[in-house]
Amino acid sequence: FWERLNLDQSLNSIAKMLSALLLLTTTTIMGVEVTTNVLIASAVVLVASVLFLGRKSSGSKIGGLTVRYQRFPLIEKEQLSHNVFRFRFKLHRDDAEMGLPTGRHVLLRFGEGKDAVSRPYTPVTSNDEKGYFDLVVKVYPQGKMSQHLKAMKIGDTIEARGPQGTMTYQGKGAFHVRRRDPEVRRVRRVGMIAGGTGITPMLQVVREVLKRDDDKTQVSLIFANVTEDDILLREELDKAAAEHGDKFKVFYTLDRPGDDWPYGRGFVTADMIKEHLPEPADDSIILLCGPKPMMNFMEKNLETLRYEKNGYFVY
């Protein structure tokens, strides 16, 4: 019964202990009617409280992601480019929200035992969408998970759990990063460097900032890709920049640009960062997500520009 409620592990344990207490009080001390009634009433109140807290802590609040793996069926699959797909997975209830804080990601898994394969992905949907979550995934020739997802048919299921990750955007410029001192960094300006599908966690934060009028955080993004056709979600990014120019700016750079390409050319350089992103300061932060070689190079660029370790975060 408790597992079907999708409570997190700690609440689940408390609920089971309270249930056991209720059974104990009704079977071992029946001779003391008043005491038994008091204990039963107390147990009922506590169990009701756990149910209430469980509803607040799981997905809307029941039916979404939990810390345990659950199976979710594929209900839509759309090819966005020659090697990028959008996958939509159904939550367990139509009114359920995903239950994922902004900045966090999910872990997908398929297979059993030693053959199990798991990979992290950041959904491009938020808790505002009910009943499903979307993933945008680049399919690599040797990618075990991406090839598995590509081969899935409508109705097939994948295991997923969450939230995963250490960084949460709390709104109004507040970033909570576990195991940092201080854990909460409050900023006015956010710089972002994304490569390929590394745009997905950036888009999470951008959407959260732009949908709230009381969030005055300014966001600048450098988005690197190989060719113009590889730019994911460009229509949404360009629309956001056009409609919210006071809060969001985007700059693209390509490894293989066309002759009439009006933006950056080649890798993200220190000069690009200096020109398009906020300078090192206590009221700014740089977020990075992309292929590991690119991230290593970006960290060197940031160190050259004298950004402190607490001044940037790598997904």
ChimeraX attribute file (.defattr): number of C-alpha atoms within 10 A of each C-alpha:
attribute: neighborCount
match mode: 1-to-1
recipient: residues
	/A:1	6
	/A:2	14
	/A:3	11
	/A:4	8
	/A:5	15
	/A:6	25
	/A:7	28
	/A:8	18
	/A:9	13
	/A:10	9
	/A:11	17
	/A:12	17
	/A:13	13
	/A:14	14
	/A:15	22
	/A:16	15
	/A:17	14
	/A:18	17
	/A:19	16
	/A:20	12
	/A:21	14
	/A:22	19
	/A:23	13
	/A:24	15
	/A:25	18
	/A:26	15
	/A:27	10
	/A:28	10
	/A:29	11
	/A:30	13
	/A:31	10
	/A:32	10
	/A:33	10
	/A:34	10
	/A:35	13
	/A:36	19
	/A:37	14
	/A:38	12
	/A:39	16
	/A:40	18
	/A:41	13
	/A:42	14
	/A:43	21
	/A:44	15
	/A:45	12
	/A:46	16
	/A:47	19
	/A:48	13
	/A:49	13
	/A:50	18
	/A:51	18
	/A:52	12
	/A:53	14
	/A:54	21
	/A:55	18
	/A:56	14
	/A:57	17
	/A:58	23
	/A:59	25
	/A:60	19
	/A:61	22
	/A:62	24
	/A:63	25
	/A:64	29
	/A:65	29
	/A:66	23
	/A:67	17
	/A:68	14
	/A:69	15
	/A:70	19
	/A:71	19
	/A:72	21
	/A:73	19
	/A:74	22
	/A:75	15
	/A:76	14
	/A:77	19
	/A:78	11
	/A:79	13
	/A:80	16
	/A:81	13
	/A:82	10
	/A:83	14
	/A:84	19
	/A:85	19
	/A:86	19
	/A:87	21
	/A:88	21
	/A:89	22
	/A:90	23
	/A:91	24
	/A:92	21
	/A:93	16
	/A:94	14
	/A:95	17
	/A:96	23
	/A:97	26
	/A:98	31
	/A:99	22
	/A:100	23
	/A:101	17
	/A:102	25
	/A:103	25
	/A:104	21
	/A:105	24
	/A:106	20
	/A:107	18
	/A:108	19
	/A:109	18
	/A:110	19
	/A:111	11
	/A:112	8
	/A:113	7
	/A:114	6
	/A:115	8
	/A:116	9
	/A:117	14
	/A:118	15
	/A:119	13
	/A:120	17
	/A:121	20
	/A:122	26
	/A:123	25
	/A:124	19
	/A:125	21
	/A:126	19
	/A:127	18
	/A:128	10
	/A:129	14
	/A:130	19
	/A:131	19
	/A:132	25
	/A:133	22
	/A:134	20
	/A:135	18
	/A:136	24
	/A:137	25
	/A:138	21
	/A:139	18
	/A:140	12
	/A:141	9
	/A:142	8
	/A:143	11
	/A:144	14
	/A:145	19
	/A:146	18
	/A:147	15
	/A:148	13
	/A:149	21
	/A:150	18
	/A:151	10
	/A:152	15
	/A:153	13
	/A:154	14
	/A:155	13
	/A:156	14
	/A:157	18
	/A:158	19
	/A:159	16
	/A:160	23
	/A:161	19
	/A:162	22
	/A:163	20
	/A:164	17
	/A:165	15
	/A:166	15
	/A:167	21
	/A:168	19
	/A:169	20
	/A:170	16
	/A:171	18
	/A:172	17
	/A:173	23
	/A:174	15
	/A:175	19
	/A:176	19
	/A:177	18
	/A:178	13
	/A:179	9
	/A:180	11
	/A:181	9
	/A:182	10
	/A:183	13
	/A:184	17
	/A:185	19
	/A:186	18
	/A:187	17
	/A:188	18
	/A:189	21
	/A:190	24
	/A:191	22
	/A:192	24
	/A:193	25
	/A:194	25
	/A:195	24
	/A:196	18
	/A:197	24
	/A:198	20
	/A:199	25
	/A:200	26
	/A:201	22
	/A:202	25
	/A:203	22
	/A:204	20
	/A:205	18
	/A:206	23
	/A:207	17
	/A:208	17
	/A:209	22
	/A:210	19
	/A:211	9
	/A:212	11
	/A:213	8
	/A:214	10
	/A:215	15
	/A:216	16
	/A:217	21
	/A:218	22
	/A:219	28
	/A:220	21
	/A:221	26
	/A:222	22
	/A:223	26
	/A:224	28
	/A:225	23
	/A:226	17
	/A:227	13
	/A:228	17
	/A:229	11
	/A:230	19
	/A:231	20
	/A:232	23
	/A:233	15
	/A:234	15
	/A:235	9
	/A:236	12
	/A:237	17
	/A:238	16
	/A:239	11
	/A:240	18
	/A:241	16
	/A:242	13
	/A:243	11
	/A:244	13
	/A:245	14
	/A:246	12
	/A:247	19
	/A:248	21
	/A:249	20
	/A:250	19
	/A:251	16
	/A:252	19
	/A:253	24
	/A:254	21
	/A:255	15
	/A:256	13
	/A:257	17
	/A:258	11
	/A:259	6
	/A:260	6
	/A:261	13
	/A:262	10
	/A:263	10
	/A:264	18
	/A:265	18
	/A:266	13
	/A:267	17
	/A:268	24
	/A:269	15
	/A:270	16
	/A:271	11
	/A:272	14
	/A:273	21
	/A:274	14
	/A:275	10
	/A:276	16
	/A:277	24
	/A:278	20
	/A:279	21
	/A:280	17
	/A:281	14
	/A:282	14
	/A:283	15
	/A:284	22
	/A:285	27
	/A:286	24
	/A:287	17
	/A:288	24
	/A:289	23
	/A:290	21
	/A:291	13
	/A:292	11
	/A:293	8
	/A:294	17
	/A:295	18
	/A:296	12
	/A:297	14
	/A:298	22
	/A:299	17
	/A:300	13
	/A:301	18
	/A:302	21
	/A:303	12
	/A:304	10
	/A:305	15
	/A:306	13
	/A:307	18
	/A:308	13
	/A:309	10
	/A:310	15
	/A:311	18
	/A:312	18
	/A:313	16
	/A:314	15
	/A:315	16
